[in-house]
Amino acid sequence: MASAKPRIQVTLDTELSAALAELGGAEPRSRAVRDLAIRGAEAIRAERDARSEAREHLQRIATGEDDGYDFAVTERLHAERR
């Protein structure tokens, strides 16, 4: 049955072909491409969220909101290494 939703054209280049061969399973290629795109979007979103959380954590450290990091102790430890 034809879909009423818009379609996109995707070139089956070497990299996509290898990904489909490795991960596509027995599903039709169009379904496998869709699944890879959705999972890729989830991975990109997770990476973006992790970077954002890391920046926020560093900002809390820099402003002193996070008391789990003591710059004076770090400075002393670095001085002891010299």
Distance bins in CASP14 RR format, pairs under 12 A and 6 or more apart:
PFRMAT RR
TARGET T0000
AUTHOR 0000-0000-0000
RMODE 2
METHOD distances of the structure
MODEL  1
3 30 0 0 0 0 1 0 0 0 0 0 0
3 31 0 0 0 0 0 1 0 0 0 0 0
3 34 0 0 0 0 0 1 0 0 0 0 0
5 30 0 0 0 0 0 1 0 0 0 0 0
5 34 0 0 0 0 0 1 0 0 0 0 0
7 30 0 0 0 0 1 0 0 0 0 0 0
7 33 0 0 0 0 0 1 0 0 0 0 0
7 34 0 0 0 0 0 1 0 0 0 0 0
8 30 0 0 0 0 0 1 0 0 0 0 0
8 33 0 0 0 0 1 0 0 0 0 0 0
8 34 0 0 0 0 0 1 0 0 0 0 0
8 37 0 0 0 0 1 0 0 0 0 0 0
9 30 0 0 0 0 0 1 0 0 0 0 0
9 33 0 0 0 0 0 1 0 0 0 0 0
10 16 1 0 0 1 0 0 0 0 0 0 0
10 17 0 0 0 0 0 1 0 0 0 0 0
10 19 0 0 0 0 0 1 0 0 0 0 0
10 20 0 0 0 0 0 1 0 0 0 0 0
10 29 0 0 0 0 1 0 0 0 0 0 0
10 30 0 0 0 0 1 0 0 0 0 0 0
10 32 0 0 0 0 0 1 0 0 0 0 0
10 33 1 0 1 0 0 0 0 0 0 0 0
10 34 0 0 0 0 1 0 0 0 0 0 0
10 36 0 0 0 0 0 1 0 0 0 0 0
10 37 0 0 0 0 1 0 0 0 0 0 0
11 17 0 0 0 0 1 0 0 0 0 0 0
11 33 0 0 0 0 0 1 0 0 0 0 0
12 18 0 0 0 0 0 1 0 0 0 0 0
12 19 0 0 0 0 0 1 0 0 0 0 0
12 20 1 0 0 1 0 0 0 0 0 0 0
12 21 0 0 0 0 0 1 0 0 0 0 0
12 29 1 0 0 1 0 0 0 0 0 0 0
12 30 0 0 0 0 0 1 0 0 0 0 0
12 32 0 0 0 0 0 1 0 0 0 0 0
12 33 0 0 0 0 1 0 0 0 0 0 0
13 19 0 0 0 0 1 0 0 0 0 0 0
13 20 0 0 0 0 0 1 0 0 0 0 0
14 20 0 0 0 0 0 1 0 0 0 0 0
14 21 0 0 0 0 0 1 0 0 0 0 0
15 21 0 0 0 0 0 1 0 0 0 0 0
15 22 0 0 0 0 0 1 0 0 0 0 0
15 36 0 0 0 0 0 1 0 0 0 0 0
16 22 0 0 0 0 0 1 0 0 0 0 0
16 23 0 0 0 0 0 1 0 0 0 0 0
16 24 0 0 0 0 0 1 0 0 0 0 0
16 29 0 0 0 0 1 0 0 0 0 0 0
16 32 0 0 0 0 1 0 0 0 0 0 0
16 33 1 0 0 1 0 0 0 0 0 0 0
16 36 0 0 0 0 1 0 0 0 0 0 0
16 37 0 0 0 0 0 1 0 0 0 0 0
17 23 0 0 0 0 0 1 0 0 0 0 0
17 24 0 0 0 0 0 1 0 0 0 0 0
17 29 0 0 0 0 1 0 0 0 0 0 0
17 32 0 0 0 0 0 1 0 0 0 0 0
17 33 0 0 0 0 0 1 0 0 0 0 0
17 36 0 0 0 0 0 1 0 0 0 0 0
18 24 0 0 0 0 0 1 0 0 0 0 0
18 36 0 0 0 0 0 1 0 0 0 0 0
19 25 0 0 0 0 0 1 0 0 0 0 0
19 29 0 0 0 0 0 1 0 0 0 0 0
19 32 0 0 0 0 1 0 0 0 0 0 0
19 33 0 0 0 0 1 0 0 0 0 0 0
19 35 0 0 0 0 0 1 0 0 0 0 0
19 36 1 0 0 1 0 0 0 0 0 0 0
19 37 0 0 0 0 0 1 0 0 0 0 0
19 39 0 0 0 0 0 1 0 0 0 0 0
19 40 0 0 0 0 0 1 0 0 0 0 0
20 26 0 0 0 0 0 1 0 0 0 0 0
20 27 0 0 0 0 1 0 0 0 0 0 0
20 28 0 0 0 0 0 1 0 0 0 0 0
20 29 1 0 0 1 0 0 0 0 0 0 0
20 30 0 0 0 0 0 1 0 0 0 0 0
20 31 0 0 0 0 0 1 0 0 0 0 0
20 32 1 0 1 0 0 0 0 0 0 0 0
20 33 1 0 0 1 0 0 0 0 0 0 0
20 34 0 0 0 0 0 1 0 0 0 0 0
20 35 0 0 0 0 0 1 0 0 0 0 0
20 36 1 0 0 1 0 0 0 0 0 0 0
20 37 0 0 0 0 0 1 0 0 0 0 0
21 29 0 0 0 0 0 1 0 0 0 0 0
21 32 0 0 0 0 1 0 0 0 0 0 0
21 36 0 0 0 0 0 1 0 0 0 0 0
22 32 0 0 0 0 0 1 0 0 0 0 0
22 36 0 0 0 0 0 1 0 0 0 0 0
23 29 0 0 0 0 0 1 0 0 0 0 0
23 31 0 0 0 0 0 1 0 0 0 0 0
23 32 1 0 0 1 0 0 0 0 0 0 0
23 33 0 0 0 0 0 1 0 0 0 0 0
23 35 0 0 0 0 1 0 0 0 0 0 0
23 36 1 0 0 1 0 0 0 0 0 0 0
23 37 0 0 0 0 0 1 0 0 0 0 0
23 39 0 0 0 0 1 0 0 0 0 0 0
23 40 0 0 0 0 0 1 0 0 0 0 0
24 30 0 0 0 0 0 1 0 0 0 0 0
24 31 0 0 0 0 1 0 0 0 0 0 0
24 32 1 1 0 0 0 0 0 0 0 0 0
24 33 0 0 0 0 1 0 0 0 0 0 0
24 34 0 0 0 0 0 1 0 0 0 0 0
24 35 1 0 0 1 0 0 0 0 0 0 0
24 36 1 0 0 1 0 0 0 0 0 0 0
24 39 0 0 0 0 0 1 0 0 0 0 0
25 31 0 0 0 0 1 0 0 0 0 0 0
25 32 1 0 0 1 0 0 0 0 0 0 0
25 33 0 0 0 0 0 1 0 0 0 0 0
25 35 0 0 0 0 1 0 0 0 0 0 0
25 36 0 0 0 0 0 1 0 0 0 0 0
26 32 0 0 0 0 1 0 0 0 0 0 0
27 33 0 0 0 0 1 0 0 0 0 0 0
27 34 0 0 0 0 1 0 0 0 0 0 0
27 35 1 0 0 1 0 0 0 0 0 0 0
27 36 0 0 0 0 0 1 0 0 0 0 0
28 34 0 0 0 0 1 0 0 0 0 0 0
28 35 0 0 0 0 0 1 0 0 0 0 0
29 35 0 0 0 0 0 1 0 0 0 0 0
29 36 0 0 0 0 0 1 0 0 0 0 0
30 36 0 0 0 0 0 1 0 0 0 0 0
30 37 0 0 0 0 0 1 0 0 0 0 0
31 37 0 0 0 0 0 1 0 0 0 0 0
31 38 0 0 0 0 0 1 0 0 0 0 0
32 38 0 0 0 0 0 1 0 0 0 0 0
32 39 0 0 0 0 0 1 0 0 0 0 0
33 39 0 0 0 0 0 1 0 0 0 0 0
33 40 0 0 0 0 0 1 0 0 0 0 0
34 40 0 0 0 0 0 1 0 0 0 0 0
34 41 0 0 0 0 0 1 0 0 0 0 0
35 41 0 0 0 0 0 1 0 0 0 0 0
35 42 0 0 0 0 0 1 0 0 0 0 0
36 42 0 0 0 0 0 1 0 0 0 0 0
36 43 0 0 0 0 0 1 0 0 0 0 0
37 43 0 0 0 0 0 1 0 0 0 0 0
37 44 0 0 0 0 0 1 0 0 0 0 0
38 44 0 0 0 0 0 1 0 0 0 0 0
38 45 0 0 0 0 0 1 0 0 0 0 0
39 45 0 0 0 0 0 1 0 0 0 0 0
39 46 0 0 0 0 0 1 0 0 0 0 0
40 46 0 0 0 0 1 0 0 0 0 0 0
40 47 0 0 0 0 1 0 0 0 0 0 0
40 48 0 0 0 0 0 1 0 0 0 0 0
41 47 0 0 0 0 0 1 0 0 0 0 0
41 48 0 0 0 0 0 1 0 0 0 0 0
42 48 0 0 0 0 0 1 0 0 0 0 0
42 49 0 0 0 0 0 1 0 0 0 0 0
43 49 0 0 0 0 0 1 0 0 0 0 0
43 50 0 0 0 0 0 1 0 0 0 0 0
44 50 0 0 0 0 0 1 0 0 0 0 0
44 51 0 0 0 0 0 1 0 0 0 0 0
45 51 0 0 0 0 0 1 0 0 0 0 0
45 52 0 0 0 0 0 1 0 0 0 0 0
46 52 0 0 0 0 0 1 0 0 0 0 0
46 53 0 0 0 0 0 1 0 0 0 0 0
47 53 0 0 0 0 0 1 0 0 0 0 0
47 54 0 0 0 0 0 1 0 0 0 0 0
48 54 0 0 0 0 0 1 0 0 0 0 0
48 55 0 0 0 0 0 1 0 0 0 0 0
49 55 0 0 0 0 0 1 0 0 0 0 0
49 56 0 0 0 0 0 1 0 0 0 0 0
50 56 0 0 0 0 0 1 0 0 0 0 0
50 57 0 0 0 0 0 1 0 0 0 0 0
51 57 0 0 0 0 0 1 0 0 0 0 0
51 58 0 0 0 0 0 1 0 0 0 0 0
52 58 0 0 0 0 0 1 0 0 0 0 0
52 59 0 0 0 0 0 1 0 0 0 0 0
53 59 0 0 0 0 0 1 0 0 0 0 0
53 60 0 0 0 0 0 1 0 0 0 0 0
54 60 0 0 0 0 0 1 0 0 0 0 0
54 61 0 0 0 0 0 1 0 0 0 0 0
55 61 0 0 0 0 0 1 0 0 0 0 0
55 62 0 0 0 0 0 1 0 0 0 0 0
56 62 0 0 0 0 0 1 0 0 0 0 0
56 63 0 0 0 0 0 1 0 0 0 0 0
56 65 0 0 0 0 1 0 0 0 0 0 0
56 66 0 0 0 0 1 0 0 0 0 0 0
57 63 0 0 0 0 0 1 0 0 0 0 0
57 64 0 0 0 0 0 1 0 0 0 0 0
57 65 0 0 0 0 1 0 0 0 0 0 0
57 66 1 0 0 1 0 0 0 0 0 0 0
57 68 0 0 0 0 0 1 0 0 0 0 0
57 69 0 0 0 0 1 0 0 0 0 0 0
58 64 0 0 0 0 0 1 0 0 0 0 0
58 65 0 0 0 0 0 1 0 0 0 0 0
58 66 0 0 0 0 1 0 0 0 0 0 0
58 69 0 0 0 0 1 0 0 0 0 0 0
59 65 1 0 0 1 0 0 0 0 0 0 0
59 66 0 0 0 0 1 0 0 0 0 0 0
59 69 0 0 0 0 0 1 0 0 0 0 0
60 66 1 0 1 0 0 0 0 0 0 0 0
60 67 0 0 0 0 1 0 0 0 0 0 0
60 68 0 0 0 0 1 0 0 0 0 0 0
60 69 0 0 0 0 1 0 0 0 0 0 0
61 67 0 0 0 0 1 0 0 0 0 0 0
61 68 1 0 0 1 0 0 0 0 0 0 0
61 69 1 0 1 0 0 0 0 0 0 0 0
61 70 0 0 0 0 1 0 0 0 0 0 0
61 71 0 0 0 0 1 0 0 0 0 0 0
61 74 0 0 0 0 0 1 0 0 0 0 0
62 69 0 0 0 0 1 0 0 0 0 0 0
62 71 0 0 0 0 1 0 0 0 0 0 0
63 69 0 0 0 0 0 1 0 0 0 0 0
63 71 0 0 0 0 0 1 0 0 0 0 0
64 70 0 0 0 0 1 0 0 0 0 0 0
64 71 0 0 0 0 1 0 0 0 0 0 0
64 72 0 0 0 0 0 1 0 0 0 0 0
67 73 0 0 0 0 0 1 0 0 0 0 0
68 74 0 0 0 0 0 1 0 0 0 0 0
69 75 0 0 0 0 0 1 0 0 0 0 0
70 76 0 0 0 0 1 0 0 0 0 0 0
70 77 0 0 0 0 1 0 0 0 0 0 0
71 77 0 0 0 0 0 1 0 0 0 0 0
71 78 0 0 0 0 0 1 0 0 0 0 0
72 78 0 0 0 0 0 1 0 0 0 0 0
72 79 0 0 0 0 0 1 0 0 0 0 0
73 79 0 0 0 0 0 1 0 0 0 0 0
73 80 0 0 0 0 0 1 0 0 0 0 0
74 80 0 0 0 0 0 1 0 0 0 0 0
74 81 0 0 0 0 0 1 0 0 0 0 0
75 81 0 0 0 0 0 1 0 0 0 0 0
75 82 0 0 0 0 0 1 0 0 0 0 0
76 82 0 0 0 0 0 1 0 0 0 0 0
END
